[in-house]
Amino acid sequence: MLELGTPAPDFALPDGAGRRHALADFGDSHGLLVAFLCNHCPFVQHILDGFVKFAAEFARKDLAIVAISPNDVAAYPQDAPAEMLRLAQERGFTFPYLFDESQAVAKAFRAICTPEFYLFDRNRRLIYRGQFDDSRPRGQGPVTGSDLRAAADALLARRPVSTDQKPSMGCSIKWKPGNEPDWA
């Protein structure tokens, strides 16, 4: 996992419509949340409505949010940019949903699954990495966003974020053949 205190890895990626978004675009916010998502993962599908509500609420509190899909679309065409755009429009995303075709950004973040969340402070230093909450597909607890919410609330209140953080659980990133990192 990316170590707490690590600077946010740089990125400049297109969204489903081809518009580019970069780390520097989020420079004035109190914090930055980077979420690794994809369309097909049942774990993402399970939390997606709750995450969309969370994102809308926290955007009003000056937390910048961006989602990135790193999957191999040759093997998983439902994660392709056109499908990402469709999902973003259908679900009312209020944040950019970017495509990491080379998978270099996922590697820089040391991302391992979808969904996975990285919260950075105003100085773009990592203060949280892990799960949205303890809920899981097939009825294992309600979707609350409690883990990520506690970290975001602490950040915005200028309180320390607990270092007791649970890794995310979900679908492994679908690496292109030969592109798998040695730690995945």
Secondary structure, 3 states (H helix, E strand, C coil): CCCCCCECCCCEEEECCCCEEEHHHHCCCCEEEEEECCCCCHHHHHHHHHHHHHHHHHHCCCEEEEEEECCCCCCCHHHCHHHHHHHHHHHCCCCCEEECCCCHHHHHHCCCEECEEEEECCCCEEEEEECCCCCECCCECCCCCHHHHHHHHHHHCCCCCCCCCCCCCCEECCCCCCCCCCCC
